[in-house]
Amino acid sequence: MQLYTRLFLIILGSALALFVAFNALVDPYDTGTGPRIAGLTAEKTRVHEDGRRVQVGHQIGQVNAGTLITGSSRTVDGFPVEVEDWPGGLWNAGIRGSNAFELAHLAAIAGREANLRCFIVGLDMAEFASGEKYKPAFPISRLADGRRWVATARVTLSPNTFARAVQTVQENVTGTAPEPPFRDVYQPGEQYRRFLNTPLPTLSYYRAMRVSPERMDFLFSTLEALAREGVQVIGYIHPVHAWNEEAIFAAGRTQAYFDFRSQMAARFAALEQAGEPVNACVPGGAAVLWDFSGYQPPSTTPLPASDQTISHDVYHEPAHYLPALGLQMLAVMQAGEPIDGFGINLSQSDPRNSEAAILARREAYRSTPDGERLHAMLAPGLTETGSRGWQSVGISHAEWRSLIALNGAIASREERLAASAD
């Protein structure tokens, strides 16, 4: 019996070792554990799967950039991976499907790096929705607790990593990488249909979703720690297309949207009092907030033609913009003032003073052919009684304690001063 037990344990141990070695060798999330072998593992075709949580968590501190920009998939798709024409360089640390819970962890881990000058975070109401706290890949990533090597162990032991690794090898061998969702050229009408398919589901979402003040407290506890230790915190509200934005108003959430802008402005004003930036990237103090939402010029551009094949000039689809628009936003931030009527500096103005202009721009858009078509499309959804349920999920005391510990490890102002002098 002992012989069989030992044999069983040897076989089990060998299988586990092969499992870990395969995951580490293929390294589908590109964390640096394996070599790039042409025709086998060189192309990391699955690196963006699971929302980039694994990849971004490992890359923080490894990239040579003084600024990180993060947020949801709008940030992922709306900015280049790297922007060299930015003070100290900028790297895109966006994660798909993110929310305030995950972004707080990302900000705290980024803050450990003494060479971090600025932290830019994309904001919208959905980031603070009170639903799920994190996606499945979050617990195995470094974002969960900040420990890179422990996270590496979790990743190599993950069955999900194995599935991604198998896909990566198969796609390298056959040369059949998955087609990205957003491209320069589409099948005739494909992008047009994406615009048409967005408004009603978005309407249903905003009718049900609820913004959580607790999620705001959670994220801003970390942003305050960054500002206190000399990191300039820059926030921006995303410029979604009118075919996405109209759903907020049609769902009866106009006041919630305006309140959100005011709450963000008040919280950034509080951050401004936390300290002085050691090495600022844009005009302003410790915290700067820009608003690019509210039917501003890019958001009211015409829809793609029904048979169009080339990409829309500004938007992949109503919720996601092209990097060209992201670069325009960075230019506005660096200028410190709107460019061609684009951008509202909510750190220098009362958000309530711009509400009437937003409503006027909305009415102007609703009178255009695209706006009239959108209104007709949303009409059936407005007659529905009730909306889908919304489950609010609270943040536990243990999760708060974990974040507080991460915040406590943020590099000090003195360390940041020393790094900026090098």
C-alpha angles and dihedrals in degrees: 000000000000089000091054091046092052091046091050092049091047092051092045092048092047092050091050091049091051090047092053093042092051092050092047094046097049092037095188093187093052096237094150101256098119141040124256106248115189112243093010115050106350096100110061093207093168099043093114095048117114090032097290089279093133095043097045093046091056096041095056106105092014097077121082099232132116093208132050122196117199143169138110130321086294087070093041093054098028100061136044116258089247133016112196094178091075128091104278092352129280130240127197109238096168119143125203117249092009126166137186093275093059095038091055090058092046091051093049093050092046089051091063088075110089091205092061105118102170138013118204118194129188115222139193136147092267091062088066099042112135096233129099116354100215145357125252096265093055098082093054094045129086088250090077097067109349096247109129100192094044088050090050089055091049091049095050090049094049120110087209090059089052091054091049090046092054090050091048093053093045092050093046092050095046097034091230105130115177115265112251116246093236120049144160093246128035137182110273109286095001096117092040090057090051089060092048093048095053110068102064097048089045090051091053091049096052093045089060107031123099127202115232119217086197091062088052091051090048096053096039092052086067096040088053091052090052093049091047090055094051104268114135108231115209121187128189132185110226122251102229119181119266089251087066099033096052089065090067092057096038089052090060093251097121094117091044089055093049091045089051091055090049093047092051091049092050093049093048090049087056090049089053088065094053095084147295123293114250093214113004122205100197137027111282138057134279093320132027127181125198126187118207096167132089106083093302116171101277091049094060098052114133120269120258114273116265091250098032118138104178117078122269111263095240113013136047086200132329097289099041129057131199124257089252089069091045089056089050089055091050089051090053091050091051092046091051091220139067118282117214090345094306119130136026118221102220090184089068102037141044108258090219090064092064098046095090091052090052091052090048092051089049092053090047091053093046089059093057121092091253090047093050091049090050092050091051091048093052094046096087091051091052091060094056114111116230127347139243116290121265120212114207115211119200127214113247127231089247091056091050091050091049092053092047088054091050090049089052090060094057111124112263126247089250091055089049092050090051092049092050090052093055 
